[in-house]
Amino acid sequence: SANSGVGGSISLTVGSGFGSVGGSFNIVGGHMIGNHNMVGGSVSIVSGFVSHGTGGEMLIESGHSINGSGGNVNIKSGYGKGQPSGSITISSSSHISNGSSGPITIESGDTTATSGDSGDVVIKSGDSSNTNSGSLNFSIGSSALSSSGDFNVDIGSSGDGSGGSIKLTAGSSSALGGGIYLKPGNAGVKGSVYFVNPLSGSNFGVISDSIIDFSGQSTVSFASTSTIELSASSILTLEGSNGVSFANSYIYGYEKSTGTVGIATPGEVSINSQAGVITSESTSLSAGANDVIMFYNTRISPSSVILISTGKSYSCAPVAKKSPCSKSICFYQG
């Protein structure tokens, strides 16, 4: 200790080796062998405390190599026979006054060499032969009075090559493959999933629990080599300010049905579908005669356009006319 100035140092150095292996340096806590629920000795390495200023740093660094590979740094918890192995916790200290707690940075080294890549960062849970493998959880801390933190995954830029991708791959299985779930936060105004333009940084698309909106794009294409299905349990609306184009495609599968006049009520028929065939009560009409049919269809609204085709392609086919009554159709024999 020192009343003023710099505290004393302790340096422990093992012997160097020439042409072989340098000496090792081991710090081992005491072992315990005996009854159950005993605890082995701990090993604590603590940097210096200060009353004002910055506490001492702690550096754990493996050996360098001039012509070979640098040494590894291994941090490994102890195994347990019949019990879980020990855990490893890396955390910065909590801040008890004004200020922020310290960050934690895990990064591989940079490289300026003309060949060789910078190191990978791999975070992986253990494999399991007979039970479930471990989960990998990334959690952002909660905030009682302010906003919770963001979760950012940023890929480095590239000068001459391709920008890196972000890939989310669920697990495969012979029974059921894993799913990928995107869940926005819940609040008075629920969160959404946004698609951001890489150049402008503005949102061009959003998916929420009520809308799928890509109005920020001039053109959006949905393409498939086979079939695309759009379905709704109630109403499906197609709307375009300049019209809806089917691009000269073959349209089929309309809702259709048939009905015969007079089955339920004389002179009336009901067909509640987009298209259908009506069979008249009259087997024939003389010249100048007419057949008035009261037609009911719940698919028709006041703004609907009704297309009617009658008879066959010879000269005396009947002519259909809509009567002043909005529900009646008159058939006249020419």
Solvent accessible surface area in square Angstrom, and as a share of the most:
residue,aa,sasa,rsa
1,S,162,1.04
2,A,53,0.41
3,N,166,0.85
4,S,99,0.64
5,G,74,0.71
6,V,140,0.80
7,G,41,0.39
8,G,75,0.73
9,S,109,0.71
10,I,156,0.79
11,S,99,0.64
12,L,124,0.62
13,T,123,0.72
14,V,57,0.33
15,G,53,0.51
16,S,116,0.75
17,G,44,0.43
18,F,208,0.87
19,G,84,0.81
20,S,97,0.63
21,V,131,0.75
22,G,39,0.37
23,G,44,0.42
24,S,90,0.58
25,F,107,0.44
26,N,121,0.62
27,I,96,0.49
28,V,107,0.61
29,G,18,0.18
30,G,51,0.49
31,H,150,0.67
32,M,103,0.46
33,I,169,0.86
34,G,61,0.59
35,N,130,0.67
36,H,171,0.76
37,N,156,0.80
38,M,85,0.38
39,V,124,0.71
40,G,41,0.39
41,G,42,0.41
42,S,101,0.65
43,V,75,0.43
44,S,93,0.60
45,I,112,0.57
46,V,130,0.74
47,S,43,0.28
48,G,51,0.49
49,F,185,0.77
50,V,62,0.36
51,S,89,0.57
52,H,167,0.75
53,G,74,0.71
54,T,119,0.69
55,G,38,0.36
56,G,39,0.38
57,E,164,0.74
58,M,99,0.44
59,L,143,0.71
60,I,117,0.59
61,E,101,0.46
62,S,32,0.21
63,G,51,0.49
64,H,160,0.71
65,S,50,0.32
66,I,170,0.86
67,N,149,0.76
68,G,54,0.52
69,S,105,0.68
70,G,46,0.45
71,G,42,0.41
72,N,128,0.66
73,V,78,0.45
74,N,131,0.67
75,I,115,0.59
76,K,186,0.79
77,S,33,0.22
78,G,53,0.51
79,Y,193,0.73
80,G,30,0.29
81,K,192,0.82
82,G,78,0.75
83,Q,131,0.58
84,P,119,0.75
85,S,69,0.44
86,G,39,0.38
87,S,104,0.67
88,I,89,0.45
89,T,114,0.66
90,I,117,0.59
91,S,85,0.55
92,S,44,0.28
93,S,96,0.62
94,S,99,0.64
95,H,90,0.40
96,I,175,0.89
97,S,80,0.52
98,N,144,0.74
99,G,61,0.59
100,S,98,0.63
101,S,63,0.40
102,G,36,0.35
103,P,125,0.79
104,I,91,0.46
105,T,103,0.60
106,I,118,0.60
107,E,138,0.62
108,S,38,0.25
109,G,55,0.53
110,D,142,0.74
111,T,60,0.35
112,T,141,0.82
113,A,66,0.51
114,T,150,0.87
115,S,91,0.59
116,G,59,0.56
117,D,138,0.71
118,S,57,0.37
119,G,44,0.43
120,D,128,0.66
121,V,78,0.45
122,V,119,0.69
123,I,93,0.47
124,K,140,0.59
125,S,37,0.24
126,G,51,0.49
127,D,128,0.66
128,S,48,0.31
129,S,111,0.72
130,N,147,0.76
131,T,110,0.64
132,N,144,0.74
133,S,69,0.44
134,G,44,0.43
135,S,92,0.59
136,L,91,0.45
137,N,123,0.63
138,F,124,0.52
139,S,101,0.65
140,I,80,0.41
141,G,56,0.54
142,S,115,0.74
143,S,48,0.31
144,A,105,0.81
145,L,179,0.89
146,S,90,0.58
147,S,99,0.64
148,S,69,0.44
149,G,47,0.45
150,D,116,0.60
151,F,124,0.52
152,N,112,0.57
153,V,82,0.47
154,D,125,0.65
155,I,81,0.41
156,G,61,0.58
157,S,120,0.77
158,S,52,0.33
159,G,81,0.78
160,D,155,0.80
161,G,58,0.56
162,S,104,0.67
163,G,55,0.52
164,G,46,0.45
165,S,80,0.52
166,I,103,0.52
167,K,169,0.72
168,L,120,0.60
169,T,127,0.74
170,A,34,0.27
171,G,53,0.51
172,S,115,0.74
173,S,68,0.44
174,S,130,0.84
175,A,98,0.76
176,L,150,0.75
177,G,44,0.42
178,G,45,0.43
179,G,51,0.49
180,I,98,0.49
181,Y,194,0.74
182,L,123,0.61
183,K,187,0.79
184,P,50,0.31
185,G,54,0.52
186,N,128,0.66
187,A,65,0.50
188,G,86,0.82
189,V,135,0.78
190,K,115,0.49
191,G,32,0.31
192,S,27,0.17
193,V,39,0.23
194,Y,118,0.45
195,F,76,0.32
196,V,79,0.45
197,N,47,0.24
198,P,126,0.80
199,L,172,0.86
200,S,78,0.50
201,G,51,0.49
202,S,63,0.41
203,N,87,0.45
204,F,51,0.21
205,G,3,0.03
206,V,25,0.14
207,I,62,0.32
208,S,30,0.20
209,D,114,0.59
210,S,93,0.60
211,I,88,0.44
212,I,123,0.62
213,D,52,0.27
214,F,49,0.20
215,S,94,0.61
216,G,56,0.54
217,Q,77,0.34
218,S,122,0.79
219,T,103,0.60
220,V,68,0.39
221,S,94,0.60
222,F,160,0.66
223,A,98,0.76
224,S,62,0.40
225,T,152,0.89
226,S,101,0.65
227,T,92,0.54
228,I,85,0.43
229,E,150,0.67
230,L,125,0.62
231,S,105,0.68
232,A,54,0.42
233,S,132,0.85
234,S,98,0.63
235,I,140,0.71
236,L,97,0.48
237,T,97,0.56
238,L,105,0.52
239,E,157,0.70
240,G,35,0.33
241,S,120,0.77
242,N,155,0.79
243,G,52,0.50
244,V,75,0.43
245,S,97,0.63
246,F,109,0.46
247,A,83,0.64
248,N,162,0.83
249,S,67,0.43
250,Y,179,0.68
251,I,70,0.36
252,Y,161,0.61
253,G,72,0.69
254,Y,128,0.49
255,E,66,0.30
256,K,159,0.67
257,S,45,0.29
258,T,107,0.62
259,G,15,0.15
260,T,56,0.33
261,V,6,0.03
262,G,23,0.22
263,I,139,0.70
264,A,101,0.78
265,T,61,0.35
266,P,110,0.69
267,G,20,0.19
268,E,53,0.24
269,V,10,0.06
270,S,64,0.41
271,I,6,0.03
272,N,73,0.37
273,S,4,0.03
274,Q,119,0.53
275,A,48,0.37
276,G,43,0.41
277,V,99,0.57
278,I,58,0.29
279,T,74,0.43
280,S,41,0.27
281,E,91,0.41
282,S,47,0.30
283,T,144,0.84
284,S,91,0.59
285,L,47,0.23
286,S,81,0.52
287,A,86,0.66
288,G,64,0.61
289,A,32,0.25
290,N,76,0.39
291,D,23,0.12
292,V,76,0.44
293,I,4,0.02
294,M,56,0.25
295,F,29,0.12
296,Y,77,0.29
297,N,27,0.14
298,T,104,0.61
299,R,132,0.48
300,I,62,0.32
301,S,54,0.35
302,P,151,0.95
303,S,101,0.65
304,S,47,0.30
305,V,131,0.75
306,I,76,0.39
307,L,165,0.82
308,I,78,0.39
309,S,113,0.73
310,T,36,0.21
311,G,52,0.50
312,K,149,0.63
313,S,125,0.81
314,Y,124,0.47
315,S,124,0.80
316,C,67,0.40
317,A,25,0.19
318,P,36,0.22
319,V,76,0.44
320,A,31,0.24
321,K,117,0.50
322,K,128,0.54
323,S,16,0.11
324,P,145,0.91
325,C,65,0.39
326,S,86,0.55
327,K,105,0.45
328,S,7,0.04
329,I,14,0.07
330,C,12,0.07
331,F,32,0.13
332,Y,77,0.29
333,Q,27,0.12
334,G,73,0.70
